[in-house]
């Protein structure tokens, strides 16, 4: 792929991260549930880390025509959100049809699109540094996606239990 194409992909990735950060900040600001606030605030912080990282990579690529492998090796791990514990109290406080549940659903879709975009770019490229960069980003977003899927599953089961509806 030519340099303009790579730069366009990085710019699009930065936009996706900004959108995610914006959503997560709004949920953190508007929720009354302190545990949900912490989860979404942490996710917003991680999205800002992605933005900073991608902006550095964009700058380096624009100047050197390649990614900064050293910056990738120094990048923070993606375990802050993965280590988040979903408590029963938190799930019980979230209404399955309320604001938080709707935000969780929207966030799942956003994270899924990010994972797909990063994984697709990693699969398309022949540049090993670019492949590593996008695989790394896809894996980080998978942590967010998994947390949200788990939370959504618990909320769904809670609704089924509360309404005595089990599909089996």
C-alpha positions in Angstrom: 0.0 0.0 0.0 1.2 3.5 -0.7 2.1 5.9 2.0 -1.1 8.0 1.5 -3.2 4.9 2.1 -1.3 4.0 5.3 -1.7 7.5 6.6 -5.4 7.5 5.7 -5.8 4.3 7.7 -4.0 5.8 10.7 -6.2 8.9 10.5 -9.3 6.8 10.4 -8.1 4.8 13.4 -7.6 8.0 15.3 -11.1 9.1 14.5 -12.5 5.7 15.7 -10.6 6.0 19.0 -11.9 9.6 19.5 -15.5 8.4 18.9 -15.0 5.6 21.4 -13.5 7.9 24.0 -16.3 10.4 23.5 -19.0 7.7 24.1 -17.2 6.3 27.1 -16.8 9.8 28.7 -20.5 10.5 28.2 -21.5 7.3 29.8 -19.2 7.8 32.7 -20.6 11.4 33.2 -24.2 10.4 32.9 -24.5 7.2 34.8 -25.5 7.0 38.5 -23.8 3.7 39.0 -20.3 4.3 40.4 -19.0 0.9 39.2 -20.2 1.6 35.6 -18.7 5.0 35.9 -15.3 3.5 36.7 -15.4 1.0 33.9 -16.3 3.6 31.3 -13.8 6.1 32.6 -11.1 3.5 32.4 -12.1 2.7 28.9 -12.0 6.4 27.9 -8.5 6.6 29.4 -7.4 3.6 27.4 -8.9 5.1 24.2 -6.9 8.3 24.9 -3.8 6.1 25.2 -4.6 4.7 21.8 -5.1 8.2 20.3 -1.7 9.3 21.7 0.0 6.1 20.4 -1.6 6.4 17.0 -0.7 10.1 16.7 2.9 9.3 17.4 2.9 6.5 14.9 1.3 8.8 12.3 3.9 11.5 12.9 6.7 9.0 12.7 5.3 7.3 9.6 4.9 10.8 7.9 8.6 11.6 8.7 10.3 8.3 8.2 7.9 6.3 6.0 7.7 3.5 8.5 6.3 2.7 11.9 8.2 3.2 15.1 8.8 -0.3 16.4 10.4 1.0 19.6 7.2 3.0 20.4 5.1 -0.2 20.0 7.4 -2.1 22.4 7.2 0.7 25.0 3.4 1.0 24.7 1.4 0.2 27.8 -0.1 -3.3 28.2 -3.8 -3.8 27.6 -4.8 -5.3 30.8 -6.4 -2.5 32.8 -9.9 -3.1 31.5 -9.3 -6.8 31.1 -8.7 -7.0 34.8 -12.0 -5.3 35.6 -14.3 -7.4 37.8 -18.0 -7.4 37.0 -19.7 -7.6 40.4 -23.1 -9.0 41.0 -24.1 -5.7 42.7 -23.1 -3.8 39.6 -25.2 -6.0 37.3 -28.1 -5.8 39.7 -28.1 -2.0 39.7 -28.2 -1.7 35.9 -31.6 -1.7 34.3 -31.6 -4.0 31.3 -33.5 -1.5 29.3 -32.0 1.7 30.7 -29.3 4.1 29.7 -26.3 2.0 30.7 -27.6 -1.1 28.9 -28.2 1.0 25.7 -24.7 2.5 26.1 -23.2 -1.0 26.6 -24.9 -2.2 23.4 -23.6 0.8 21.4 -20.1 0.3 22.8 -20.1 -3.4 21.8 -20.8 -2.4 18.2 -18.2 0.3 18.3 -15.5 -2.1 19.7 -16.5 -4.8 17.3 -15.9 -2.4 14.3 -12.6 -1.4 15.7 -11.5 -5.0 16.2 -12.6 -5.8 12.6 -10.9 -2.8 11.1 -7.6 -3.4 12.9 -7.6 -7.2 12.2 -8.4 -6.6 8.5 -5.5 -4.1 8.2 -3.2 -6.5 9.9 -4.2 -9.3 7.5 -3.8 -7.1 4.4 -0.4 -5.7 5.0 2.9 -7.2 4.0 4.9 -4.9 6.3 5.7 -6.9 9.5 5.8 -3.7 11.7 2.4 -2.6 10.4 1.0 -6.1 10.9 2.3 -6.1 14.5 0.9 -2.6 15.2 -2.6 -3.5 14.0 -2.7 -6.9 15.6 -1.7 -5.2 18.9 -4.5 -2.7 18.5 -7.0 -5.4 17.6 -6.1 -7.4 20.7 -6.4 -4.3 23.0 -9.9 -3.6 21.6 -10.8 -7.3 22.0 -10.3 -6.7 25.8 -12.9 -3.9 25.8 -15.2 -6.0 23.6 -15.0 -9.0 25.9 -15.8 -7.0 29.0 -18.8 -5.4 27.3 -20.1 -8.7 25.9 -19.8 -10.3 29.4 -21.6 -7.5 31.0 -24.4 -7.6 28.4 -24.7 -11.3 28.8 -25.1 -10.9 32.6 -27.7 -8.2 32.1 -29.7 -10.4 29.6 -29.6 -13.3 32.0 -30.8 -11.0 34.8 -33.8 -9.8 32.7 -34.6 -13.4 31.9 -34.4 -14.4 35.5 -36.4 -11.4 36.7 -39.2 -12.1 34.2 -39.0 -15.9 34.7 -38.2 -16.3 31.0 -35.6 -18.9 30.0 -35.4 -20.0 26.4 -34.5 -23.6 27.4 
